[in-house]
Amino acid sequence: YSSLHIAATCINLSIILSKLSKYKESLKHAIEAKDRLERWINDNEVPAKAVSVKPSRIERLKTARQHLALAYESCGLQYAEMGKREEALNYYKLALDLCHVLFDPKNPRIVELEAKYSNLFHLQLEKKTKKP
């Protein structure tokens, strides 16, 4: 199996484990997916000076980036569930930045991610302002 298939399986496992409230195990799989996808994208990036690139390669890169956004989001969700807001915000921001490159700004995925990020950001801000 390719690294992309394994990463997709890791994302699916992360989602299932999260639904079962097994956040640490879920995070482990999300990070595994993230690491595999970042490595794969880095190894398969199309050089800026490339004259011709097969459409299938471009499509695989796009799919890998979409999966990477999911992996970032899953990491953010698991950290949020474990009360680690700062880490969650960092991963939600990575997911948002990537989604803004991949999708139209009105895409429901972006709208949902922005809401998650905003809610968590405000919770974190409240926490910081309440400190003595």
N, C-alpha and C positions, 0 to 999 in steps of 0.2 A: 504494500500500500504506500501511496505517496504521503509526504508530510502534510499535504493539504487535507487528505482524507482523514488522517489521524487527528489533525487539529479540529476538523469539523466534528469528529466523534467526541473529542474532549469538550467542545462547546456544548454538545448535546448532553453529555454527562453532567457538566456544570449546571445546566438548567434544571435537569431532573433532581440532582442533589439539593439544589437551592429550594425547589418546591417541597422537598422533604425536610427543610430546615437544617440541613447539614452543610452549613456555610463554610467551614474550614476545608472540608473535602471538595466542595464546589469550587472554592477559590483555587485549590491546588490544580484542578483540571482547567480552569479558566487561564491560569498563569502558564500552564503547559501549552495550551492553544496559542496564547499570545506569543510566547517565545518561539514556537515552531513557525507561526505565520510571519513574525518579524524577520526571522532568519530566511524563510523562503522568499519573501518579497525582496529583501536585500540581495539575495543571490540571483534573482530573476528580473531585477529592475531593467527597464529598457533604457539604454544610454541615450542621452540627449541628442547625440549626433547620429543616431541610428537612421539609416536611409529607408530601409523597409523592415517591417516587423509583421510577423504572421498575426492575423486577427485572433487566432486561438490563444496566442500568448497574451495579448492585450486583455482578452476576456478572462483568462485565468488570473491575471494580476488584479483585475477589477473584483473578481469573486473573492480572491484572497484578502483584499482590502476590506470588503464588506464583512467577511468573517472576522477580520482583525477588529473592526469596530464593535462587533458583537462580543468578542473576547474582552475588549476594554470595558464595555458596558457591564458584562458579567462580573469582572473584577470589581468594578465600582459598586455594584449591587451587593456583592458578598461583604466587602469592607463596610458598607453602610449598615448592613444587617448585624455586623459584629461591633458596631459603634465606633468604627475607625473612620470618622468623617473626612479627615484631611486626605487620607489615601483614596477614599471613595470619590471625593471631588476631583482629585488628580486624574483618576481613570475616566470619570464621566467627561472631563474636559478633553482627554485624548480621543474618546469616542465621538464627542461632538465635533471636534476639529476635523476628524476624518470624514464624518458624515456630511459636513458642509462641503467637502471636496467631491464627495460621491453623489450626493442627492440634491434635488431642488430644495430651496429653503423651506418650502411649505410641506415637504414630505412629512407624513405623520410620525415617522421615526425621529426626525429632528425635533419636532414639536414636543414629543414625549420625553426625549432626552433633555431638552432645555428645561422642561418642567421639573424633572428629577434633580437636575443640577441646581436650579434656582431654589427649590425647596430645601435641599441639603445645605446650600450656601447660606440661606437665611437662618437655618438651625445652628450652623456653625458660628455665624456672626452673633447670634443671641448668646451662645455659650461663651464666646470671647468677651462680650460686653458685660456679662454677669459676673465675671471673675473679679474677686476683690483686689 
